[in-house]
């Protein structure tokens, strides 16, 4: 009987909708969430979960969003960093934030989004806000 192919399933952290981004106080500003990982038939296999920003408009930086689309001329001056058990990665390219091997069932990992806010960054008011979509992708090495 053939063994099932290894699989990896991830549940990304929830959206962050109320993040007070201001240049005052301690920097960088951070928000954390939980990422859940489940693997099956992965005995002896290494796996990882990576983050990236695949949008050429945002390019790793939180960008003004008017509720319908990005306003490409207004973005924070520094790229977002994402911190996980495997280390810190800087967007847009990103990299692995969690690595492991073998089978895991609903293992939860804390992921921290870290954003430095500069005094020179534009203040956004009204219905607009700063926004960035972070892509989580999992892989199992052959």
VEXLO-791412 format. One record per residue (C-alpha): residue number from 1; z negated, y negated, x negated; residue in one letter. Coordinates in steps of 0.25 Angstrom, whole numbers. Each point is the difference from the previous one (the first is absolute). Layout:
<recs>
seq / pz / py / px / type
NUM / Z / Y / X / A
...
</recs>
This chain:
<recs>
seq / pz / py / px / type
1 / 0 / 0 / 0 / X
2 / 4 / -14 / -5 / X
3 / -11 / -10 / -2 / X
4 / 1 / -13 / 7 / X
5 / 5 / -12 / -8 / X
6 / -11 / -9 / -4 / X
7 / -2 / -13 / 9 / X
8 / -8 / -12 / -1 / X
9 / -4 / -9 / 12 / X
10 / -6 / -14 / -2 / X
11 / -6 / -10 / 10 / X
12 / 0 / -14 / -5 / X
13 / -11 / -10 / 1 / X
14 / 0 / -8 / 13 / X
15 / 6 / -14 / 0 / X
16 / -8 / -11 / -5 / X
17 / 1 / -11 / 10 / X
18 / -12 / -9 / -3 / X
19 / 0 / -3 / -15 / X
20 / -6 / -13 / -4 / X
21 / 9 / -4 / -11 / X
22 / -5 / -13 / -7 / X
23 / 0 / -5 / -15 / X
24 / -15 / -3 / 1 / X
25 / -11 / 10 / -4 / X
26 / 1 / 13 / -8 / X
27 / 14 / 5 / -3 / X
28 / 8 / 8 / 3 / X
29 / -2 / 2 / 15 / X
30 / -1 / 14 / 4 / X
31 / 1 / 9 / 12 / X
32 / -2 / 15 / 0 / X
33 / 5 / 11 / 9 / X
34 / 0 / 15 / 1 / X
35 / 12 / 9 / -4 / X
36 / 0 / 14 / 5 / X
37 / 7 / 12 / -8 / X
38 / 3 / 14 / 5 / X
39 / 8 / 10 / -9 / X
40 / 4 / 14 / 4 / X
41 / 6 / 11 / -9 / X
42 / -3 / -8 / -12 / X
43 / -8 / 10 / -8 / X
44 / 3 / -4 / -15 / X
45 / 8 / -12 / 4 / X
46 / -3 / -14 / -4 / X
47 / 2 / -11 / 10 / X
48 / -1 / -15 / 1 / X
49 / 0 / -12 / 10 / X
50 / 7 / -12 / -5 / X
51 / 1 / -14 / 6 / X
52 / 11 / -11 / -1 / X
53 / 7 / -12 / 7 / X
54 / 14 / 4 / 3 / X
55 / 3 / -14 / 6 / X
56 / 9 / -9 / -9 / X
57 / -5 / -12 / 8 / X
58 / -15 / 2 / -3 / X
59 / 2 / 6 / -13 / X
60 / -15 / 4 / -1 / X
61 / -5 / -13 / 4 / X
62 / -6 / -3 / 14 / X
63 / 10 / -9 / 7 / X
64 / 0 / -9 / 12 / X
65 / 4 / 7 / 12 / X
66 / 2 / -8 / 13 / X
67 / -2 / 11 / 9 / X
68 / 14 / 5 / 1 / X
69 / 5 / 0 / -15 / X
70 / -4 / -4 / -14 / X
71 / 2 / -15 / -5 / X
72 / 5 / 3 / -14 / X
73 / -4 / -13 / -6 / X
74 / -15 / 1 / 2 / X
75 / -8 / 11 / -7 / X
76 / -12 / 1 / -8 / X
77 / 1 / -2 / -15 / X
78 / -5 / 13 / -5 / X
79 / 4 / 14 / 4 / X
80 / -9 / 9 / 8 / X
81 / -8 / 12 / -7 / X
82 / -4 / 13 / 6 / X
83 / -11 / 7 / -6 / X
84 / -3 / 15 / 2 / X
85 / -7 / 12 / -7 / X
86 / 12 / 1 / -9 / X
87 / 0 / -14 / -5 / X
88 / 5 / -14 / 4 / X
89 / 15 / -3 / 3 / X
90 / 7 / -13 / 1 / X
91 / 11 / -2 / 11 / X
92 / 11 / 0 / 2 / X
93 / 3 / 12 / -9 / X
94 / -14 / 6 / 2 / X
95 / -3 / 14 / -4 / X
96 / -10 / 12 / 3 / X
97 / -13 / -4 / 5 / X
98 / -5 / 14 / 3 / X
99 / 3 / 13 / -8 / X
100 / -5 / 14 / 2 / X
101 / 4 / 14 / 0 / X
102 / -1 / 12 / 9 / X
103 / -3 / 0 / 15 / X
104 / -8 / -10 / 7 / X
105 / -4 / -2 / 14 / X
106 / -2 / -14 / 6 / X
107 / -5 / -5 / -13 / X
108 / -3 / -15 / 1 / X
109 / 1 / -10 / -11 / X
110 / -3 / -15 / 0 / X
111 / 11 / -9 / -3 / X
112 / -2 / -15 / -3 / X
113 / 10 / -11 / 1 / X
114 / -3 / -11 / -10 / X
115 / 6 / -14 / 1 / X
116 / -2 / -12 / -9 / X
117 / 2 / -13 / 8 / X
118 / 3 / -12 / -8 / X
119 / -3 / -15 / 3 / X
120 / 15 / -2 / -1 / X
121 / 3 / 10 / 11 / X
122 / 5 / -6 / 14 / X
123 / -10 / -1 / 11 / X
124 / 6 / 7 / 13 / X
125 / -5 / -4 / 14 / X
126 / 4 / 3 / 14 / X
127 / 7 / 13 / 4 / X
128 / 5 / 2 / -14 / X
129 / -8 / 8 / -10 / X
130 / 2 / 7 / -14 / X
131 / 5 / 14 / 2 / X
132 / 4 / 12 / -9 / X
133 / 4 / 14 / 3 / X
134 / -5 / 10 / -10 / X
135 / 8 / 13 / 0 / X
136 / -8 / 13 / -3 / X
137 / 8 / 12 / -4 / X
138 / -5 / 14 / -4 / X
139 / 6 / 10 / -9 / X
140 / -3 / 14 / -5 / X
141 / 5 / 4 / -14 / X
142 / 9 / 13 / -1 / X
</recs>
